[in-house]
Amino acid sequence: MYEPTGAFAAEIIESMAQTATQDAEDRLRHQLIHLLAERLKLEPTDLPTSLVSLLLQPISARHERALIDILKVMRNHSEALSTSDPDIVAGELADLAKNVRQSFRQKRNQASYIKTVLRPLHSLWLKRWRLEREDFDFATVSSRADRLNTKLITNQEDLDQWARNVLIFFHDTAVEPETSMESSKRPRGTVSEAGFRAYRLAWINFISENQYEILNRLRNDPAVSKSRVIENEAAFDAFDSAAALAPALATALIPATMAWKTMKSLKRSTSEPAHEEPHAAIPSSQIEIILQPADAATPRVARTWDFPAPDLVPQFRQWTAKLAPLLKLNEVAFNGTLKARTPWGDQEVKLTNATAADIENWGTMMIQP
């Protein structure tokens, strides 16, 4: 029986990130096959595997030659190819495949980012850094890793706090400050301060989007799981990791962005601003979206839709498209809160430096049950 510890949460998160990547790869292949079949006027089953495999990767000069050769062989089987120059078609297909690959790049990269953030929790990485990094405080870092790995996670608040601390630990342990050091000389397994932002955003978004599934899997021990091996090192000097986490750094690393309050129930408390009026209960047959800017000079906007509605998402997107020029969302980044009041619960996400596309993407996710 697995305990709902940080080590088990890390295993779950790594598995989910890898699965999401594989799903993205499958969708990429499916979409590419569909577009190729449409362009070449062939049934998807008639497309050579070699053609699809070739276009799933960036096309080098050598690959382009191979692509042209494949198209020449296919001329007798495709009416669209029989009357076209293979060189021109090869260029078209390469561009088409490039656009498709770019649309799936984020999901493929996300798994790598997530695994990298979790890297300091693995004892093997700590042992490697002890050998390769001159100033590496192995005892202190191992103690912090042990605390994170043994932390019990029983609810959403536990998960949020644990995830915060993992990100801070990653920054303290695996992020190298910006110096004149060449990237080739940076210790293996570490990232630059400049590159940290991408890892932070990937981690924050992944936890926010998947927190309910992570908690569900923590509470329901799977029958089969490849357990991460977290080795117990020899006893180290006691270390209070909580005291060592500088509050200023925590604030700098994790501002009030679309991070840790994402998708939480809207519960009023004494700490909320006094000028915010409580909302009346929304009917179970309606959905309301509220855009609350942080700047008091910018108007608060809201819209209500009946639910269920088959065209709810298109209606919402049309609304955000109209808001963009009115609030100058394409010129000035939005800072504030996006709230959704739905029959299945109230949700909110705090946005910092958000674009109109960010608002549309988050809102679309929130209005879908």
C-alpha positions in Angstrom: 0.0 0.0 0.0 1.4 3.4 -1.0 1.2 6.3 1.4 0.2 9.7 -0.2 3.7 11.1 0.1 5.7 13.6 -2.0 7.7 10.8 -3.5 4.6 9.1 -4.7 3.2 12.4 -6.0 6.4 12.9 -7.9 6.0 9.4 -9.5 2.4 10.2 -10.4 3.3 13.6 -11.9 6.1 12.1 -14.0 3.9 9.3 -15.3 1.1 11.8 -16.2 3.5 14.1 -18.0 4.9 11.2 -20.0 1.4 10.0 -20.8 0.4 13.5 -21.9 3.4 13.6 -24.2 2.6 10.2 -25.7 -1.0 11.3 -26.3 0.2 14.5 -28.0 2.5 12.4 -30.2 -0.4 10.1 -31.1 -2.6 13.2 -32.0 0.3 14.7 -34.0 0.6 11.5 -36.1 -3.1 11.2 -36.6 -3.5 14.9 -37.7 -0.5 14.6 -40.0 -1.8 11.5 -41.6 -5.2 13.2 -42.1 -3.6 16.2 -43.8 -1.3 14.2 -46.0 -4.2 12.0 -47.2 -6.2 15.1 -48.0 -3.4 16.8 -49.9 -2.4 13.7 -51.8 -6.0 12.5 -52.5 -5.3 9.1 -50.9 -6.8 7.0 -48.2 -4.9 7.3 -44.9 -4.2 3.5 -45.0 -2.5 4.0 -48.4 0.1 6.4 -47.1 3.6 4.8 -46.8 4.8 4.6 -43.2 8.2 5.9 -44.4 6.5 9.1 -45.6 4.7 9.8 -42.3 7.8 8.9 -40.2 10.0 11.2 -42.3 7.6 14.2 -41.9 7.3 13.7 -38.1 10.8 15.1 -37.8 12.5 18.3 -39.0 13.4 18.0 -42.7 17.2 18.4 -43.3 18.7 18.5 -46.8 19.2 14.7 -46.7 15.7 14.1 -45.5 14.3 16.4 -48.3 16.1 14.3 -50.9 14.5 11.1 -49.4 11.1 12.8 -49.3 11.3 13.6 -53.0 12.3 10.0 -53.8 9.3 8.7 -51.9 6.9 11.1 -53.7 8.3 9.9 -57.1 7.6 6.3 -56.2 4.1 7.3 -55.2 3.3 9.1 -58.4 1.6 6.0 -59.9 -0.7 5.8 -56.9 -1.7 9.4 -56.4 -3.5 11.5 -59.0 -2.4 14.6 -57.2 1.2 13.6 -57.6 1.0 12.4 -61.2 0.5 16.0 -62.5 2.7 17.8 -60.0 6.4 18.4 -59.6 7.7 16.2 -56.7 10.2 18.9 -55.6 7.3 21.5 -55.2 5.1 19.0 -53.4 7.9 18.0 -51.1 8.3 21.6 -50.1 4.6 22.0 -49.5 4.4 18.8 -47.4 7.5 19.9 -45.4 5.9 23.2 -44.5 2.6 21.5 -43.7 4.3 19.0 -41.4 6.4 21.8 -39.7 3.2 23.7 -38.8 1.6 20.6 -37.4 4.7 19.8 -35.3 4.9 23.3 -33.9 1.3 23.0 -32.6 2.3 20.0 -30.5 5.7 21.2 -29.4 4.5 22.6 -26.1 3.0 19.3 -24.9 6.1 17.4 -25.9 8.4 19.9 -24.1 6.2 19.9 -21.0 7.2 16.4 -19.9 10.8 17.2 -20.1 10.3 20.4 -18.1 8.3 18.6 -15.4 10.9 15.8 -15.0 13.6 18.4 -14.7 11.8 20.2 -11.9 11.5 16.9 -10.1 15.2 16.0 -10.7 16.5 17.2 -7.3 14.2 14.8 -5.5 16.1 11.8 -7.0 19.0 10.7 -4.9 21.0 9.7 -8.0 21.1 13.3 -9.2 22.2 14.5 -5.8 25.0 12.0 -5.8 26.1 13.1 -9.2 26.1 16.7 -8.2 28.1 15.9 -5.1 30.9 14.6 -7.4 30.6 17.3 -10.1 29.8 20.5 -8.3 32.5 22.0 -6.0 30.2 24.0 -3.7 27.3 21.5 -3.6 26.1 21.1 0.0 25.0 17.5 -0.3 23.9 17.0 3.4 21.6 20.1 3.4 20.2 19.4 0.0 19.5 15.7 0.8 17.7 16.7 3.9 15.5 19.0 2.0 14.8 16.4 -0.6 13.9 13.9 2.1 11.5 16.3 3.7 9.7 16.8 0.3 9.7 13.1 -0.5 8.2 12.1 2.9 5.7 15.0 3.1 2.2 13.6 3.4 -0.3 15.0 0.8 -3.9 14.5 1.8 -5.7 17.5 0.3 -5.4 20.3 -2.2 -3.8 22.6 0.2 -1.1 20.1 0.9 -0.5 19.6 -2.8 -0.3 23.3 -3.4 2.2 23.8 -0.7 4.3 20.8 -1.7 4.4 21.9 -5.3 5.5 25.4 -4.2 8.3 24.0 -2.2 9.4 21.6 -5.0 9.7 24.6 -7.4 11.7 26.6 -4.8 13.9 23.6 -4.1 14.5 23.2 -7.9 15.5 26.8 -8.2 17.8 26.6 -5.2 19.4 23.4 -6.3 19.4 23.1 -10.0 19.3 26.6 -11.4 22.7 28.2 -12.1 22.9 32.0 -11.8 23.6 34.0 -15.0 27.3 34.3 -15.4 29.8 34.2 -18.2 29.8 30.4 -17.9 29.2 28.7 -21.2 26.2 26.4 -21.3 28.5 23.5 -22.3 30.4 24.0 -19.0 27.2 24.1 -16.8 26.9 21.1 -14.5 24.9 18.3 -16.0 21.3 18.4 -15.0 21.1 22.1 -14.2 19.5 24.9 -16.1 20.2 28.6 -16.5 18.5 31.4 -14.6 17.2 32.7 -18.0 15.7 29.4 -18.8 14.1 28.9 -15.4 10.9 30.8 -16.4 9.9 28.1 -18.9 10.3 25.4 -16.3 8.4 27.4 -13.7 5.4 28.1 -16.1 5.3 24.5 -17.2 5.3 23.3 -13.6 2.7 25.8 -12.4 0.3 25.1 -15.3 0.7 21.3 -15.0 -0.1 21.2 -11.3 -3.0 23.7 -11.7 -4.5 21.7 -14.6 -4.1 18.3 -13.1 -4.4 18.8 -9.4 -7.6 16.8 -9.1 -6.3 13.8 -10.9 -3.0 13.9 -8.9 -5.0 13.9 -5.6 -7.3 11.2 -6.8 -4.4 8.9 -7.7 -2.7 9.7 -4.4 -5.9 8.6 -2.6 -6.5 5.6 -4.7 -3.4 3.4 -4.6 -3.0 1.8 -8.1 -2.6 -2.0 -8.4 0.5 -1.6 -10.5 3.0 1.2 -10.2 6.7 1.6 -11.0 7.8 3.0 -7.8 10.5 5.7 -7.9 13.4 4.6 -5.8 14.3 7.2 -3.2 17.3 5.9 -1.4 17.8 6.7 2.3 21.2 8.2 2.8 23.2 8.0 6.0 21.8 10.2 8.8 22.5 13.9 8.1 22.5 16.8 10.5 19.0 18.1 11.2 17.9 20.7 8.9 14.8 22.9 9.1 14.0 23.3 5.4 11.1 25.6 6.1 13.3 28.1 7.9 15.8 27.9 5.0 13.2 28.8 2.4 13.7 32.6 2.1 10.3 34.3 2.0 11.6 36.9 -0.4 12.7 34.2 -2.8 9.4 32.4 -2.5 7.6 35.6 -3.3 9.8 36.3 -6.3 9.5 32.8 -7.7 5.8 32.4 -7.3 3.9 35.7 -7.6 0.1 35.9 -7.6 -0.2 34.6 -11.1 -2.3 32.0 -12.8 -0.6 29.6 -10.4 -1.7 28.3 -7.1 -5.2 29.7 -6.8 -6.3 28.3 -10.1 -9.5 26.4 -10.2 -10.2 26.9 -6.5 -13.6 27.4 -5.0 -14.5 31.0 -4.5 -14.8 31.3 -0.7 -15.2 34.7 0.9 -13.0 35.4 3.9 -12.2 38.3 6.1 -9.0 38.8 4.1 -10.9 39.7 0.9 -11.2 43.3 -0.1 -14.2 45.0 1.6 -15.4 46.6 -1.6 -16.1 43.3 -3.2 -19.8 42.5 -2.9 -20.9 38.9 -2.4 -22.4 37.3 -5.5 -25.9 36.0 -5.5 -26.3 32.3 -6.2 -26.2 31.6 -9.9 -29.1 29.4 -11.3 -28.1 25.8 -12.1 -29.0 26.4 -15.7 -26.5 29.3 -16.2 -22.8 30.0 -16.5 -21.2 33.3 -15.7 -17.7 34.5 -16.6 -16.3 37.5 -14.8 -13.1 39.4 -15.8 -11.9 41.4 -12.7 -8.9 43.6 -13.5 -6.4 44.3 -10.7 -6.4 48.0 -11.7 -9.5 49.6 -10.2 -9.5 52.1 -13.1 -10.3 49.3 -15.6 -13.9 48.2 -15.6 -15.0 44.8 -14.4 -16.9 42.8 -17.1 -19.1 39.8 -16.9 -21.3 37.7 -19.2 -23.9 35.0 -18.5 -24.9 32.2 -20.7 -27.7 29.6 -20.5 -26.5 26.0 -19.8 -26.4 23.5 -21.4 -25.7 25.1 -24.8 -24.0 23.2 -27.7 -22.4 26.4 -29.0 -21.2 27.7 -25.6 -17.5 27.7 -26.4 -17.9 29.6 -29.7 -20.2 32.1 -28.0 -17.5 32.6 -25.3 -14.8 33.1 -27.8 -16.8 35.6 -29.7 -17.3 37.5 -26.5 -13.6 37.6 -25.7 -12.8 38.7 -29.3 -15.1 41.7 -28.8 -13.5 42.4 -25.4 -10.0 42.5 -26.8 -10.2 45.9 -28.5 -12.4 47.4 -25.8 -9.9 46.5 -23.0 -6.9 46.8 -25.4 -5.9 43.3 -24.5 -3.8 43.0 -27.6 -1.8 46.1 -26.6 -1.6 45.9 -22.8 -1.1 42.7 -20.8 -4.0 41.9 -18.5 -3.5 41.5 -14.7 -6.4 40.4 -12.6 -8.7 37.5 -12.0 -10.8 35.4 -14.4 -13.8 33.8 -12.6 -16.3 31.2 -13.7 -19.5 30.6 -11.8 -20.9 27.3 -13.1 -23.4 24.6 -12.0 -20.5 22.3 -11.1 -18.7 24.9 -8.9 -17.1 28.3 -8.8 -13.6 28.6 -10.2 -11.0 31.3 -10.6 -7.6 31.9 -12.0 -5.3 34.8 -11.2 -3.6 36.1 -14.4 -0.4 38.1 -14.7 0.8 39.6 -18.0 -2.0 37.6 -19.8 -2.9 38.1 -23.4 -6.3 37.9 -25.0 -5.4 34.4 -26.0 -4.6 33.4 -22.4 -8.0 34.7 -21.2 -9.7 32.7 -24.0 -7.8 29.5 -23.3 -8.4 29.6 -19.5 -12.0 30.6 -19.9 -12.7 27.8 -22.4 -11.3 25.3 -20.0 -13.3 26.6 -17.1 -16.7 26.5 -18.8 -16.4 22.9 -19.9 -17.6 20.4 -17.3 
